[in-house]
């Protein structure tokens, strides 16, 4: 019976040791999980911030695209006006050139 008692004692001791090891490992894993949860929260906050910045950049891009289109339209109008002015100036030069010989004859 002493032998059975010793064997039972050894088995209980081994179970206690295994429980202690498992409990320590569980605590380590819980701590790691807690760290990962904190990291996850930090990353989620960063993602939200980056999404907000991306939305702002997209809004700015839309505004700038609209402004570019408006400036292109204004540029086309200005180019048309310059072309008209150049045509007017060429016509005026031609008329002046036609008048100079007539004025010199007088």
Steps between C-alpha positions, in 0.01 A plus 500: 500500500786734561606439146155597371501805719843602374393447140184700556705773671743506205213523253336780698835679521548465122147633442571796727826571315324471164221726624760755612672487161167525317384786723824691435464442126135611514603821677767562236249442221244728667764772529595453134132515402460820699801650322364392162161651586666831585701484177182422309325801651794720408500369145125553469542861614779548246283348227211735587737797494646393166151445357406849611814643341431302183146639486635853546754442226231362268282804569793731429576304184140543383514874568832531318369297206201733475730801523723358226196454275392858571850631428514303175171657394627848589825427315308400189298822520819705543668320210194574284509867607874523427444338161223749426722787612786373281263472205373853568859627526595329172198654326585841645863467386384406151268802485774730627737355241238573232457858623871586514552498121183707454616751762844523340340582165322794653 
